[in-house]
Amino acid sequence: MTPGRRILRLASHAAGKSDVGRVREINEDRMLLLDHAGRGMAVYAVADGLGGHAGGDVASTLAVETLARELPALLAEGGPARDALLETVRRANAAIYAAARGTERAGMATTCTAVLVNGGEGLVAHVGDSRAYLVRGHETRQLTTDHSLAGELARLGAPVQAGAHGQRHVLTRALGAAQDVEIDCVAEVLRAGDVLVLTTDGLHNAVPAEEIGAVVRAAANLEEACGMLVGLANARGGVDNASAIVIRLAPWRGGRALRLLAPIGLAAFLAGGLAAVRLEHAYFLGVRDDRVAVMRGVPVRVLGISLSGVVRVTPVPVSRVAPAYRGRLAQGIPTASPEEAERMVPGLLSHP
């Protein structure tokens, strides 16, 4: 970070999509989208269980579940965000390594690329060959380094192109492969309008960086961008699981709005009607009485006053929601309409 440079606080909004592809029978990719990780931060991650390793899907699930559970707790302790992120990834490595010892899953491992949006800074923790990209204007820049044999050959200037090398999928680092792991951590100052894209190799091996950027710029919304990216990977053979998370950064207005309202009596103002407040998300999925609920408003309370109400409580118990999504659901998952909220529910559920 440049000394004396002011970093503006930004709000992040994200969507993700993962697909098994056209060849594999099991999707070993996992994603995490946690808009509210604590202290005004958000965390997003992709993990790709290693093909050919027993329990690759178990390893990737352990990675995102550990992030979802441990990172908010560590952030709540008040220490540096970077330390909390790195410690969480270390715990994920330890959990995978311990789960594999002495079992038929010995050797299971996963990649993990996670970004913590902290005000106006993005902290990327990275192990393996999943990737994080920054799309800024007409530029698309890879923020991570591939920890693979092909990546090492490319960095050494080997004449064989990394993408064409026969051992390109052999990783030099992965979570769970050893008791200790070396984690890359990259800090990037972010701007309003920036887009971060997280991908697994099944996506970026089929869709080059420049095209990823073009898709993000052309798409009408984040969901469409994810769908287009995964669709391109499948159209080009779908030889591997493909996952993408697209994160857009925008100016953060909440704190400023509340500070301006305070002198005129915030509680009375809010009690007078929500129509006076410009709500960023009109609807969201939340929890009511241990069931998934479609909510109107925003998932916050101000001076004890709720800024949301129930549209409909679904029959789906929270226990059926996949663990990786429960934290995000508890904080509220924004949607454009009640109908969109209903359509999202099946995608959040655990599958046997």
C-alpha positions in Angstrom: 0.0 0.0 0.0 1.4 3.5 -0.9 2.1 5.5 2.3 -0.4 8.4 2.7 -2.7 7.1 -0.1 -6.4 7.1 0.8 -8.2 3.9 0.1 -11.9 4.4 -0.5 -14.2 1.9 1.0 -16.0 -0.2 -1.6 -19.0 -2.5 -1.6 -18.7 -5.8 -3.4 -21.5 -7.7 -5.2 -20.9 -11.2 -6.6 -22.3 -14.1 -8.5 -20.9 -17.6 -9.2 -21.5 -20.6 -11.4 -20.0 -24.1 -11.4 -20.6 -26.9 -13.9 -19.4 -30.5 -14.1 -18.6 -30.1 -17.8 -19.1 -32.6 -20.6 -16.6 -35.3 -19.6 -16.3 -35.7 -15.9 -18.9 -37.5 -13.8 -18.3 -35.6 -10.6 -17.9 -31.8 -10.0 -14.9 -31.5 -7.6 -15.0 -27.6 -7.8 -16.4 -25.7 -4.9 -17.2 -22.0 -4.5 -17.7 -19.7 -1.5 -19.6 -16.3 -1.8 -19.8 -14.6 1.6 -20.8 -11.0 1.3 -20.6 -10.4 5.0 -17.6 -12.0 6.6 -17.4 -9.4 9.4 -16.0 -5.9 10.0 -17.5 -4.8 6.7 -15.4 -7.3 4.7 -16.5 -10.0 2.1 -14.7 -13.2 1.0 -15.0 -15.2 -2.1 -13.2 -18.4 -3.1 -12.9 -21.2 -5.6 -11.4 -24.6 -4.8 -10.7 -27.4 -7.3 -10.3 -30.9 -5.9 -7.4 -32.6 -7.6 -8.6 -35.0 -10.3 -7.2 -38.5 -9.9 -6.9 -38.0 -6.1 -9.3 -39.9 -3.9 -11.7 -37.5 -2.3 -10.9 -34.4 -4.4 -14.5 -33.2 -3.9 -14.1 -33.8 -0.1 -10.9 -31.7 -0.1 -12.4 -28.8 -1.9 -15.5 -28.9 0.3 -13.3 -28.8 3.4 -11.5 -25.8 2.0 -14.5 -23.6 1.5 -16.3 -24.8 4.6 -13.2 -23.9 6.7 -13.0 -20.5 5.1 -16.7 -19.9 5.8 -16.5 -21.0 9.4 -13.1 -19.8 10.6 -12.5 -16.5 8.8 -15.4 -14.6 10.3 -14.4 -15.8 13.8 -10.8 -14.7 13.3 -11.9 -11.3 11.9 -14.1 -10.8 14.9 -11.0 -11.0 17.1 -9.9 -7.7 15.6 -6.4 -8.6 14.3 -5.0 -7.7 10.8 -7.2 -9.0 8.0 -4.2 -10.4 6.1 -3.2 -12.5 9.1 -6.8 -13.8 9.5 -7.0 -14.8 5.9 -3.7 -16.6 5.9 -4.4 -18.4 9.1 -7.7 -19.6 7.8 -6.1 -21.1 4.7 -3.5 -22.8 6.9 -6.4 -24.3 9.0 -8.0 -25.5 5.8 -4.7 -27.2 4.8 -4.5 -28.8 8.3 -8.1 -30.0 8.1 -7.7 -31.6 4.7 -4.4 -33.2 5.7 -5.8 -34.6 8.9 -8.9 -35.9 7.2 -6.8 -37.9 4.7 -4.4 -39.5 7.1 -4.9 -43.2 7.5 -7.9 -43.4 5.2 -8.7 -44.4 1.7 -8.6 -40.7 0.9 -4.9 -40.5 1.5 -3.4 -37.9 -0.9 -6.5 -35.9 -1.4 -5.8 -32.2 -2.0 -7.3 -29.1 -3.6 -6.4 -25.7 -5.0 -7.7 -22.6 -3.3 -7.9 -19.1 -4.5 -9.6 -16.7 -2.1 -10.1 -12.9 -2.2 -10.9 -10.9 0.9 -12.4 -7.5 0.0 -11.4 -5.2 2.8 -12.6 -1.6 2.3 -10.8 -0.6 -0.9 -8.2 -3.3 -0.9 -8.4 -6.9 -2.2 -6.3 -9.5 -0.4 -5.8 -12.7 -2.4 -4.6 -15.9 -0.8 -3.6 -18.5 -3.3 -2.4 -22.1 -3.6 -2.5 -24.1 -6.8 -3.6 -23.3 -10.3 -7.0 -21.7 -9.9 -6.7 -18.0 -10.7 -7.8 -14.5 -9.7 -8.1 -11.8 -12.4 -8.6 -8.0 -12.1 -10.7 -6.5 -14.9 -10.2 -2.7 -15.0 -11.4 -0.8 -18.0 -10.1 -2.6 -21.1 -7.3 -4.3 -19.1 -7.5 -7.9 -17.7 -4.6 -8.8 -15.4 -3.9 -12.1 -13.7 -3.2 -11.5 -10.0 -2.1 -15.0 -9.1 0.8 -17.3 -10.2 0.0 -20.9 -11.2 1.7 -23.3 -8.9 2.0 -26.0 -11.5 4.8 -27.7 -13.5 3.7 -25.9 -16.6 3.7 -22.6 -14.7 7.2 -23.2 -13.5 8.4 -24.0 -17.0 6.9 -20.8 -18.3 8.5 -18.7 -15.6 11.9 -20.3 -16.4 11.5 -19.4 -20.0 11.3 -23.0 -21.2 10.7 -23.3 -24.9 7.6 -25.5 -24.4 4.5 -23.4 -24.0 2.8 -23.9 -20.6 -0.6 -24.5 -22.1 0.6 -27.2 -24.4 2.9 -29.1 -22.0 1.8 -32.7 -21.4 2.2 -32.3 -17.6 0.5 -28.9 -17.3 -2.0 -30.3 -14.6 0.8 -31.5 -12.2 0.7 -29.0 -9.3 3.7 -27.9 -7.3 1.5 -26.7 -4.4 -1.9 -27.7 -3.1 -3.9 -27.7 0.1 -3.7 -30.9 2.0 -0.8 -32.4 0.1 1.6 -31.8 3.1 1.4 -30.8 6.7 2.6 -27.3 5.9 1.9 -25.2 2.9 3.3 -22.1 1.4 0.6 -19.5 0.6 0.9 -16.6 -1.8 -0.7 -13.4 -0.6 -1.3 -10.5 -3.0 -2.7 -7.1 -1.9 -4.3 -5.0 -4.6 -5.8 -1.5 -4.2 -9.2 -1.5 -5.8 -11.3 1.1 -7.5 -15.0 1.6 -8.0 -15.9 -0.2 -11.3 -13.2 -2.9 -10.9 -14.3 -6.5 -11.4 -12.5 -9.5 -9.8 -12.9 -12.9 -11.5 -12.0 -16.2 -9.8 -11.7 -19.2 -12.0 -10.7 -22.9 -11.8 -8.5 -24.3 -14.5 -11.4 -25.9 -16.4 -12.6 -22.4 -17.1 -9.4 -20.5 -17.8 -7.8 -23.3 -19.8 -10.7 -22.9 -22.3 -11.3 -19.1 -22.0 -8.2 -16.9 -22.2 -7.8 -13.8 -20.0 -8.6 -11.2 -22.7 -11.9 -13.1 -23.5 -12.8 -13.3 -19.8 -12.5 -9.5 -19.7 -14.5 -9.0 -22.8 -17.3 -11.2 -21.5 -17.4 -9.4 -18.1 -17.6 -6.0 -20.0 -20.3 -7.2 -22.3 -22.6 -9.0 -19.9 -25.8 -7.3 -18.6 -25.2 -8.5 -15.1 -22.9 -10.7 -12.9 -25.1 -13.8 -13.3 -25.0 -13.5 -17.1 -21.2 -13.1 -17.1 -20.8 -16.3 -15.0 -23.2 -18.2 -17.3 -21.4 -17.0 -20.4 -18.0 -17.9 -19.1 -19.0 -21.4 -18.1 -20.9 -21.8 -21.3 -17.8 -21.0 -23.3 -15.8 -23.6 -21.4 -18.4 -26.3 -22.1 -18.8 -25.2 -25.8 -15.0 -25.8 -26.2 -15.2 -29.4 -25.0 -16.1 -29.2 -21.4 -13.2 -31.5 -20.6 -13.0 -30.4 -16.9 -15.2 -28.9 -14.2 -15.5 -25.2 -14.8 -16.3 -22.5 -12.2 -16.3 -18.7 -12.1 -17.1 -16.1 -9.5 -17.5 -12.5 -10.8 -17.2 -9.7 -8.2 -18.0 -6.1 -9.0 -16.8 -3.2 -6.8 -18.9 -0.1 -6.3 -18.8 2.9 -4.0 -20.0 2.1 -0.5 -22.8 4.4 0.6 -24.2 2.9 3.8 -21.9 4.4 6.4 -22.0 7.9 4.8 -25.8 7.8 4.5 -26.2 6.8 8.2 -23.9 9.5 9.4 -25.8 12.1 7.5 -29.1 10.9 8.9 -27.9 10.8 12.5 -28.3 14.6 13.3 -31.9 14.6 12.2 -33.0 11.6 14.3 -32.3 8.4 12.5 -34.7 6.3 14.5 -37.7 8.6 13.9 -36.7 8.9 10.2 -36.6 5.1 9.7 -39.8 4.6 11.6 -41.5 7.0 9.3 -41.2 4.7 6.4 -38.6 2.8 4.3 -39.7 4.7 1.2 -37.5 7.6 2.4 -34.4 5.4 2.3 -32.9 4.3 -1.0 -32.5 0.5 -0.5 -29.7 -1.0 -2.5 -31.3 -4.5 -2.5 -35.1 -4.6 -2.6 -35.2 -8.4 -1.9 -33.0 -11.0 -0.4 -33.0 -14.6 0.8 -32.7 -14.9 4.6 -33.7 -17.1 7.5 -36.9 -17.0 9.6 -37.8 -19.6 12.2 -35.0 -21.9 10.9 -36.4 -21.9 7.4 -35.3 -20.2 4.2 -37.3 -17.1 3.7 -37.8 -14.5 0.9 -37.4 -11.1 2.5 -38.0 -7.5 1.4 -35.6 -4.6 2.2 -32.0 -5.0 3.4 -30.7 -7.5 6.0 -29.6 -5.0 8.7 -30.9 -3.4 11.9 -30.3 0.3 12.7 -30.8 1.4 16.3 -32.8 -1.7 16.8 -35.1 -1.1 13.9 -35.2 -3.8 11.2 -34.9 -2.6 7.6 -36.5 -5.8 6.2 -39.7 -7.8 6.3 -40.9 -11.3 5.3 -42.4 -11.9 1.9 -42.7 -15.6 2.3 -41.3 -18.3 4.5 -40.4 -21.4 2.3 -40.8 -25.0 3.6 -37.1 -25.5 3.2 -35.2 -25.9 6.5 -31.8 -24.3 6.9 -30.4 -27.7 7.7 -30.9 -28.6 4.0 -28.7 -25.7 2.8 -25.1 -26.6 1.9 -22.8 -25.6 4.7 -20.8 -23.4 2.4 -23.9 -21.2 1.8 -25.3 -21.1 5.4 -23.2 -18.1 6.5 -24.1 -16.1 3.5 -27.8 -17.0 3.9 -27.7 -15.9 7.5 -26.4 -12.5 6.4 -28.8 -12.2 3.5 -28.4 -13.1 -0.2 -29.5 -10.2 -2.4 -31.9 -10.9 -5.3 -33.7 -8.7 -7.9 -37.2 -10.0 -7.2 -39.2 -12.5 -5.1 -39.3 -14.8 -8.1 -35.6 -14.8 -8.5 -35.2 -15.6 -4.8 -37.4 -18.6 -5.2 -35.4 -19.8 -8.2 -32.1 -19.5 -6.2 -33.2 -21.8 -3.4 -32.6 -25.2 -5.1 -29.0 -24.2 -6.0 -28.2 -23.6 -2.3 -29.2 -27.1 -1.1 -26.9 -30.0 -0.2 -27.1 -32.9 -2.5 -26.6 -36.5 -1.3 
